[in-house]
Structure formats: structure tokens, C-alpha cells
Amino acid sequence: MHQFLEAATLALQAIWANKLRSLLTVLGNIVAVTSIIAVVSLVQGLNASVKDAIQSDLGADTFAVQRRGPTRTDEEEERAASNPRVTMDEARALRTFSPRIKLVMAEAGGGGEAKYRNETLDSIQIRGVTKEYVMLSTTQVDRGRPITPSEFDAGRQVTMLGYDTADRLFGTIDPIDKTITLVGVHFRVVGVSEKKGAIFGQSQDEFAIIPLDAFQRIFGSRQSLQLTVVPSDPSVVNAAMDDATLAMRIQRRLRPKEPDNFGVLSSETILSIYNQATSAIFAVLLGVVSLSLVVGGIVIMNIMLMAVSERTREIGLRKSLGARRRDILWQILTESITLSMFGGFIGTGAGFFVAWVISQVSPLPAAVEPWSVMLGISMTAVVGLFFGLYPAMRAASLDPIEALRRE
């Protein structure tokens, strides 16, 4: 350990004595590590945002039954297009099928104009839901109250607005008990949902929740429903999904060999599809920017070969005084690793800064993970070790007598 610290100190002194040359030497490493850290930070931020968005919309321990499931081929896509609509009869069948299913919320969605006095929002998401909506863990009220079960049962024209919808329509005015129009129909505001934020610059808070019966009076009842299913316990999610699949197959009278003509999706299923779709892209992107490390390593190897040539007499003198081959090998390797890691430290800081700037001026989020710091530093250490090995072996094999004769 003492030998390593001594060699590292000598390497830092050499870097400091030749500041410009050292900076130019590790410039390739700095660019490469900056790119890698920036990409990793943006990818991690993107993944975290997508995960939060999916779980805030669907819930971590819930799953959805809908008209179409994920498709991977054109044939599956064509078959899914002819799937029958999901109906309230199927929602009722799921509710009574298994004790592992705690509740089932039915939902339909559409878009339309929202208006209050002179303020108009041209297009917001209008969600018609059943009374189970207020029992979901994702339902949080910022102001006012949720829609009551009796209001759901009667299909009254009341609404709970998303945070941004309320803010844009009412500004500083209290929206509670005010009357707005949705697609030209009057609704009384009873509550405002908690703010969820945005993903990719797209707000998740521009919506209006209304009873499903009121929604169907406006948009019609022919629209397919999405069923959000909450298991009796988070530990039985997979079993509850199997029960829901069986209940749907029985309700639709599907034969054993017939494929499902509906989709059952959990947040984990959607995240898995997202990861499969993006992991290859992210891997290629990291591979491309990592090529800069190879270039940086070649530059370091050339500089270390030049340093060995410049210090031939010094190496010969050390050998004549008793330094062993491994002592010379270790010294040159340590200098190469230290020089490479010097670029890694600078590149890591620059990478986080670049990712932060991008997240501030664009909708792309960034997340700093501790392992990404270790990634940047360890990669440069490996590059320094690999590309410093040849110069170190060359220095260690020098004949001390021949080295001392060099001018």
C-alpha cells in the first residue's frame, strides 16, 4: 500500500509539473467519461420518471384489464383490433369471481373542452369512473373532497379536477363549488387532485374526473372500458391476475385453446415492455460513447511510451541501485492508472453538470446514481491499467547498463 501511495504521489507530481500535456493526454478520457456519465444520468432519470408515471397512473399493486394487450407482431396487432369491448357486465363478474380481488373500478376516457367564464382549455382528458375510484391508493385530494358514492350511483354532474386544470381555469379563485362546462355540459367542481407533475414536459394534471354514468350520457355507452383491479393483498397480485384472466375467459366463453381476446397488464408488465424496448437502444448508445475511452487509452499509452523513453537513464539508475523489474513495472502502471483516473474524476463531474444542464433546458429528467460515479472512475482505472501495461513492461525490461549509456 505504501508503495502504491508513493507511486501515485510521484504520478500526481508529474501531472502537476506538466499541466497542459497532462490535460491534453487525458482529454479523450474526459470527453468519454463526460458522455457516459451524462447518458447514464439521463437514462436513469428517464427510467425513474417512466416508472413513477406508470405507478402513479395504474398503482404499484394494481393491474388493468382492457380491450387490447401488448402485441409483438402484425398478426397479433390485427387480431387485437377485433377484440370485443370490455363491459360493465365483465366488471361485475370480476368483482364476484375471487376473494383475491378486492375491488374493480371501471373507467372510460375521452377528450374535450373545459370552460369557466372567459377561460377555456381546448382539450383536456375527461375520465368517467365508477365509485371505486375514491378507494384507489393513487387518488389523493389537494382541495375540496372526492366525489361521493351516492353521486356516482346517481350519475350526478360533479367533477374532481386535475391540479393544472384547476390552476389554468381558476387561477387564484377557489374552484370548489364553482360550475364549469365540459364538452358544453355543466358540472360542479367538488375537489382538486394532488399535483402529480409532468413527464417529458407533458403534464399529468390536466384532467377532469366525472361519474361514469355522466360520461356515458355525453360520449355514449359504446366505448370500451378499462378495468382497474385491486387485489386483496399486494402479495397475491399474480394470483389475482390469473383469477381475472380466468373470469374474463369464462365470461367470454372462450375455449381452452383459444387465445385471450383481452389484455391483463400490471405496472410491472408495462415497465418490462418499456425496458425491453429501450435497453438495446441505451446499450448501443453507451457502446458508441465508450469508444472514446479506447481513443483516450491509446493516447495515454503513447504518452507513457514517450515518458519511458525520456526517463530511460532514471530507470537504469534505479535498477542499478537495486530496483526490481516489478518495482519499475508497478511504478509505470501506477502513473498510467493515476493519469487515466485524473481524467475520470474530471469527466465524472463534467458529466453530471452536462446532465443537469440538459434537464434544466429540456423535458428530459436526470438522476445521479452512486453506482454511476463508481462506473466512471473504475472504467478509467481499467483503461489506465490496460493501456499502461505495455509501456510498463517495456520499462521493466530495460537493461540497466544500456539505459545508463543513453544521453
C-alpha positions as CSV (number, residue, x, y, z in Angstrom):
1,M,0.0,0.0,0.0
2,H,2.9,2.3,0.9
3,Q,4.5,1.6,-2.5
4,F,1.2,2.4,-4.3
5,L,0.8,5.7,-2.5
6,E,4.4,6.7,-3.2
7,A,4.0,5.9,-6.9
8,A,0.6,7.7,-7.0
9,T,2.2,10.8,-5.4
10,L,5.0,10.8,-8.0
11,A,2.4,10.5,-10.7
12,L,0.5,13.4,-9.4
13,Q,3.6,15.5,-9.2
14,A,4.4,14.6,-12.8
15,I,0.8,15.6,-13.8
16,W,1.2,18.9,-11.9
17,A,4.6,19.6,-13.4
18,N,3.2,19.1,-17.0
19,K,-0.3,20.5,-16.6
20,L,-1.0,21.2,-20.2
21,R,0.4,18.0,-21.5
22,S,-1.4,16.0,-18.8
23,L,-4.7,17.7,-19.7
24,L,-4.3,17.1,-23.4
25,T,-3.3,13.5,-22.6
26,V,-6.5,12.7,-20.7
27,L,-8.8,14.9,-22.9
28,G,-10.1,11.7,-24.6
29,N,-10.9,10.2,-21.2
30,I,-12.6,13.4,-20.0
31,V,-14.8,13.5,-23.1
32,A,-15.6,9.8,-22.9
33,V,-16.5,9.8,-19.2
34,T,-18.5,13.0,-19.5
35,S,-20.5,11.4,-22.3
36,I,-21.0,8.2,-20.4
37,I,-22.0,9.8,-17.1
38,A,-24.3,12.2,-18.9
39,V,-26.0,9.4,-20.8
40,V,-26.3,7.2,-17.7
41,S,-27.8,10.1,-15.6
42,L,-30.3,10.9,-18.3
43,V,-31.3,7.3,-18.8
44,Q,-31.7,6.7,-15.1
45,G,-33.8,9.9,-14.8
46,L,-35.9,8.8,-17.7
47,N,-36.4,5.3,-16.3
48,A,-37.4,6.7,-12.9
49,S,-39.8,9.2,-14.5
50,V,-41.5,6.5,-16.6
51,K,-41.8,4.2,-13.6
52,D,-43.3,6.9,-11.4
53,A,-45.7,7.9,-14.2
54,I,-46.9,4.3,-14.7
55,Q,-47.2,3.6,-11.0
56,S,-49.0,6.9,-10.3
57,D,-51.4,6.2,-13.1
58,L,-52.0,2.4,-12.5
59,G,-50.7,1.9,-9.0
60,A,-47.8,-0.3,-7.8
61,D,-50.1,-3.1,-6.6
62,T,-52.9,-2.9,-9.1
63,F,-53.4,-4.2,-12.6
64,A,-55.7,-3.4,-15.5
65,V,-58.0,-5.4,-17.7
66,Q,-58.5,-3.8,-21.1
67,R,-59.6,-4.5,-24.6
68,R,-56.1,-5.0,-26.0
69,G,-52.9,-6.4,-24.5
70,P,-49.3,-5.9,-25.7
71,T,-48.7,-7.0,-29.2
72,R,-45.4,-8.0,-30.8
73,T,-46.3,-9.0,-34.3
74,D,-48.5,-7.6,-37.1
75,E,-50.7,-10.7,-36.8
76,E,-51.2,-10.1,-33.1
77,E,-52.0,-6.5,-33.8
78,E,-54.6,-7.4,-36.4
79,R,-56.2,-9.9,-34.1
80,A,-56.3,-7.5,-31.2
81,A,-58.0,-4.8,-33.3
82,S,-61.1,-7.1,-33.5
83,N,-61.3,-7.8,-29.7
84,P,-64.7,-7.2,-28.2
85,R,-65.3,-4.2,-25.9
86,V,-64.8,-4.6,-22.1
87,T,-68.2,-4.0,-20.5
88,M,-69.7,-3.4,-17.1
89,D,-71.0,-7.0,-17.0
90,E,-67.4,-8.2,-17.1
91,A,-66.5,-5.7,-14.3
92,R,-69.3,-7.2,-12.2
93,A,-68.1,-10.7,-13.0
94,L,-64.6,-9.9,-11.8
95,R,-65.9,-8.4,-8.6
96,T,-67.7,-11.6,-7.6
97,F,-65.3,-14.2,-9.0
98,S,-62.5,-14.4,-6.5
99,P,-61.8,-13.4,-2.9
100,R,-58.3,-12.3,-4.1
101,I,-60.0,-9.5,-6.0
102,K,-60.7,-6.6,-3.6
103,L,-62.3,-4.1,-5.9
104,V,-62.7,-3.3,-9.6
105,M,-63.0,0.2,-11.0
106,A,-64.4,0.7,-14.5
107,E,-63.2,3.7,-16.5
108,A,-63.7,5.3,-19.9
109,G,-61.8,8.2,-21.3
110,G,-62.2,10.9,-23.8
111,G,-61.1,14.4,-24.6
112,G,-63.0,17.7,-24.8
113,E,-63.2,21.4,-24.0
114,A,-63.3,22.7,-20.4
115,K,-64.6,26.2,-19.8
116,Y,-65.1,28.6,-16.8
117,R,-66.3,32.1,-17.6
118,N,-63.7,33.5,-20.1
119,E,-61.1,30.8,-19.5
120,T,-61.2,27.9,-22.0
121,L,-59.0,24.8,-22.2
122,D,-59.3,23.4,-25.7
123,S,-58.5,19.8,-24.9
124,I,-58.2,18.0,-21.6
125,Q,-58.6,14.4,-20.6
126,I,-62.1,13.6,-19.3
127,R,-62.3,10.4,-17.3
128,G,-65.5,8.7,-16.5
129,V,-65.0,6.3,-13.5
130,T,-67.1,4.2,-11.1
131,K,-67.2,4.8,-7.3
132,E,-64.3,2.5,-6.6
133,Y,-62.0,5.4,-7.9
134,V,-62.1,7.1,-4.4
135,M,-60.7,3.9,-2.8
136,L,-57.6,3.7,-5.0
137,S,-54.3,4.5,-3.4
138,T,-53.4,6.8,-6.3
139,T,-56.5,9.0,-5.5
140,Q,-55.3,12.0,-3.5
141,V,-57.3,15.2,-2.9
142,D,-55.5,18.6,-2.6
143,R,-58.6,20.7,-2.0
144,G,-62.3,20.0,-1.5
145,R,-63.4,16.4,-1.4
146,P,-63.7,13.4,-3.7
147,I,-67.0,12.5,-5.4
148,T,-69.2,10.6,-3.0
149,P,-70.6,7.1,-3.7
150,S,-74.2,8.4,-3.9
151,E,-73.1,11.0,-6.5
152,F,-71.5,8.1,-8.5
153,D,-74.6,6.0,-8.2
154,A,-76.9,8.8,-9.3
155,G,-74.5,9.8,-12.2
156,R,-74.6,13.5,-11.0
157,Q,-72.8,16.1,-12.9
158,V,-70.0,16.8,-10.5
159,T,-66.3,16.7,-11.2
160,M,-62.9,16.5,-9.5
161,L,-60.3,18.4,-11.5
162,G,-56.6,17.8,-12.0
163,Y,-54.3,20.3,-10.4
164,D,-53.2,22.0,-13.6
165,T,-56.7,22.1,-15.0
166,A,-58.0,23.9,-11.8
167,D,-55.0,26.2,-11.9
168,R,-55.4,27.2,-15.5
169,L,-59.2,27.6,-15.3
170,F,-59.4,29.4,-12.0
171,G,-56.0,30.9,-11.2
172,T,-56.3,32.4,-7.7
173,I,-60.0,31.8,-7.4
174,D,-61.2,28.9,-5.2
175,P,-62.6,26.4,-7.6
176,I,-64.7,24.5,-5.0
177,D,-68.5,24.6,-5.8
178,K,-67.9,26.6,-9.0
179,T,-69.7,25.4,-12.1
180,I,-67.7,24.7,-15.3
181,T,-68.7,23.2,-18.6
182,L,-67.1,20.0,-20.0
183,V,-67.9,19.5,-23.7
184,G,-70.7,22.1,-23.3
185,V,-72.3,20.3,-20.2
186,H,-72.4,21.9,-16.8
187,F,-70.5,20.3,-13.9
188,R,-70.0,21.4,-10.3
189,V,-66.4,21.2,-9.0
190,V,-66.2,19.3,-5.7
191,G,-62.5,18.7,-5.4
192,V,-59.0,19.1,-6.9
193,S,-56.5,16.3,-7.1
194,E,-52.9,16.5,-5.7
195,K,-50.3,17.6,-8.2
196,K,-48.6,14.7,-10.0
197,G,-46.1,16.6,-12.1
198,A,-45.0,16.1,-15.7
199,I,-43.2,13.6,-17.8
200,F,-41.2,14.6,-20.9
201,G,-42.7,18.0,-20.4
202,Q,-46.3,16.6,-20.6
203,S,-48.5,17.5,-17.7
204,Q,-50.2,14.6,-15.8
205,D,-52.6,17.0,-14.1
206,E,-54.8,18.2,-17.0
207,F,-57.9,16.0,-16.5
208,A,-61.4,16.0,-15.1
209,I,-62.9,13.1,-13.2
210,I,-66.6,12.6,-13.5
211,P,-69.0,9.7,-12.7
212,L,-69.1,7.0,-15.5
213,D,-72.9,7.4,-16.0
214,A,-72.4,11.1,-16.6
215,F,-69.6,10.4,-19.0
216,Q,-71.7,7.9,-21.0
217,R,-74.5,10.4,-21.3
218,I,-72.1,12.7,-23.1
219,F,-69.9,10.3,-25.1
220,G,-72.2,7.3,-25.4
221,S,-72.0,3.9,-23.9
222,R,-70.4,2.0,-26.8
223,Q,-66.9,2.8,-25.7
224,S,-64.8,0.0,-24.3
225,L,-64.0,0.2,-20.6
226,Q,-60.7,-0.2,-18.8
227,L,-60.9,-2.1,-15.5
228,T,-58.5,-1.3,-12.7
229,V,-58.3,-4.3,-10.3
230,V,-57.0,-4.1,-6.7
231,P,-56.0,-7.4,-5.1
232,S,-57.0,-8.2,-1.6
233,D,-53.3,-8.1,-0.7
234,P,-50.2,-7.0,-2.6
235,S,-48.6,-10.4,-2.2
236,V,-51.3,-12.1,-4.3
237,V,-51.1,-9.8,-7.4
238,N,-50.1,-12.6,-9.7
239,A,-52.7,-14.9,-8.4
240,A,-55.4,-12.2,-8.7
241,M,-54.3,-11.6,-12.3
242,D,-54.7,-15.3,-13.1
243,D,-58.2,-15.2,-11.5
244,A,-59.1,-12.1,-13.5
245,T,-57.9,-13.8,-16.7
246,L,-60.0,-16.9,-15.9
247,A,-63.0,-14.8,-15.1
248,M,-62.8,-12.9,-18.4
249,R,-62.4,-16.2,-20.4
250,I,-65.4,-17.7,-18.7
251,Q,-67.5,-14.5,-19.2
252,R,-66.5,-14.5,-22.9
253,R,-67.0,-18.3,-23.3
254,L,-63.5,-18.9,-24.7
255,R,-62.5,-22.5,-25.4
256,P,-59.3,-23.8,-23.7
257,K,-57.2,-23.5,-26.9
258,E,-58.5,-20.1,-27.9
259,P,-56.2,-17.1,-27.2
260,D,-57.2,-14.3,-24.8
261,N,-59.1,-11.6,-26.6
262,F,-58.4,-9.0,-24.0
263,G,-55.3,-7.7,-22.1
264,V,-54.3,-8.0,-18.4
265,L,-51.5,-5.6,-17.6
266,S,-49.8,-4.7,-14.3
267,S,-47.3,-1.8,-13.9
268,E,-44.5,-4.4,-13.8
269,T,-45.7,-5.7,-17.2
270,I,-45.7,-2.3,-18.7
271,L,-42.3,-1.5,-17.2
272,S,-40.9,-4.8,-18.6
273,I,-42.2,-3.9,-22.1
274,Y,-40.6,-0.5,-21.8
275,N,-37.3,-1.9,-20.6
276,Q,-37.2,-4.4,-23.5
277,A,-37.9,-1.7,-26.0
278,T,-35.3,0.7,-24.7
279,S,-32.5,-1.4,-23.2
280,A,-30.9,-2.3,-26.6
281,I,-31.0,1.4,-27.7
282,F,-29.4,2.5,-24.4
283,A,-26.7,-0.2,-24.7
284,V,-25.8,0.8,-28.2
285,L,-25.7,4.5,-27.2
286,L,-23.3,3.7,-24.3
287,G,-21.2,1.5,-26.6
288,V,-20.8,4.3,-29.1
289,V,-19.7,6.9,-26.5
290,S,-17.4,4.3,-24.8
291,L,-15.3,4.1,-28.0
292,S,-13.9,7.5,-26.9
293,L,-12.3,5.6,-23.9
294,V,-10.3,3.4,-26.3
295,V,-9.0,6.5,-28.1
296,G,-8.1,8.1,-24.8
297,G,-6.4,4.9,-23.7
298,I,-4.3,4.8,-26.9
299,V,-3.2,8.5,-26.3
300,I,-2.2,7.6,-22.7
301,M,-0.2,4.6,-24.0
302,N,1.7,6.8,-26.4
303,I,2.4,9.4,-23.7
304,M,3.6,6.7,-21.3
305,L,5.9,5.3,-24.0
306,M,7.3,8.7,-24.5
307,A,7.7,9.2,-20.7
308,V,9.6,5.8,-20.5
309,S,11.9,7.0,-23.3
310,E,12.5,10.3,-21.6
311,R,13.3,8.6,-18.2
312,T,15.5,5.8,-19.6
313,R,18.5,7.0,-17.6
314,E,16.4,7.3,-14.4
315,I,15.1,3.8,-14.8
316,G,18.6,2.5,-15.4
317,L,19.9,4.3,-12.3
318,R,17.0,2.8,-10.2
319,K,17.8,-0.7,-11.5
320,S,21.5,-0.3,-10.8
321,L,20.6,0.7,-7.2
322,G,18.6,-2.5,-6.7
323,A,15.1,-1.8,-8.1
324,R,13.5,-4.9,-9.3
325,R,11.5,-5.4,-12.5
326,R,8.2,-5.5,-10.6
327,D,9.2,-2.2,-8.9
328,I,9.6,-0.5,-12.3
329,L,6.5,-2.2,-13.7
330,W,4.4,-1.1,-10.7
331,Q,5.6,2.5,-10.9
332,I,4.8,3.0,-14.6
333,L,1.4,1.2,-14.2
334,T,0.5,3.3,-11.2
335,E,1.4,6.5,-13.1
336,S,-0.7,5.4,-16.1
337,I,-3.7,4.5,-13.8
338,T,-3.4,7.7,-11.9
339,L,-3.2,9.8,-15.1
340,S,-6.3,8.0,-16.5
341,M,-8.3,8.3,-13.3
342,F,-7.4,12.0,-13.2
343,G,-9.4,12.3,-16.4
344,G,-12.1,10.1,-15.0
345,F,-12.6,12.4,-12.0
346,I,-12.9,15.5,-14.2
347,G,-15.1,13.7,-16.7
348,T,-17.5,12.4,-13.9
349,G,-18.0,15.9,-12.6
350,A,-18.5,17.3,-16.1
351,G,-20.9,14.6,-17.0
352,F,-23.2,15.3,-14.0
353,F,-23.0,19.0,-14.9
354,V,-24.0,18.4,-18.5
355,A,-26.9,16.1,-17.5
356,W,-28.1,18.8,-15.0
357,V,-28.0,21.5,-17.7
358,I,-29.9,19.3,-20.2
359,S,-32.5,18.5,-17.5
360,Q,-32.9,22.3,-16.9
361,V,-33.4,23.3,-20.5
362,S,-35.3,20.3,-21.8
363,P,-38.1,18.0,-20.5
364,L,-35.6,15.1,-20.1
365,P,-35.0,14.4,-16.4
366,A,-31.7,13.4,-14.9
367,A,-30.9,11.3,-11.8
368,V,-27.5,10.9,-10.2
369,E,-26.9,7.3,-9.0
370,P,-23.9,6.4,-6.7
371,W,-23.0,3.5,-8.9
372,S,-22.5,5.7,-11.9
373,V,-19.7,7.6,-10.1
374,M,-18.0,4.2,-9.5
375,L,-18.6,3.3,-13.1
376,G,-16.8,6.4,-14.4
377,I,-13.8,6.1,-12.1
378,S,-13.5,2.3,-12.4
379,M,-13.7,2.4,-16.3
380,T,-10.8,4.9,-16.4
381,A,-8.8,2.8,-13.9
382,V,-9.2,-0.2,-16.2
383,V,-8.2,1.8,-19.3
384,G,-5.1,3.1,-17.5
385,L,-4.2,-0.4,-16.4
386,F,-4.8,-2.0,-19.9
387,F,-3.1,0.7,-22.0
388,G,-0.3,1.3,-19.4
389,L,0.7,-2.4,-19.3
390,Y,2.8,-2.3,-22.5
391,P,4.8,0.8,-21.6
392,A,5.3,-0.6,-18.1
393,M,6.6,-4.0,-19.4
394,R,8.9,-2.1,-21.8
395,A,10.3,0.0,-19.0
396,A,10.8,-3.1,-16.7
397,S,12.7,-5.0,-19.4
398,L,15.3,-2.2,-20.0
399,D,18.9,-3.3,-19.4
400,P,20.4,-1.0,-16.7
401,I,23.8,-0.7,-18.4
402,E,22.3,0.1,-21.8
403,A,19.9,2.6,-20.1
404,L,22.7,4.4,-18.3
405,R,24.6,4.8,-21.6
406,R,21.6,6.8,-23.0
407,E,22.1,10.5,-23.3
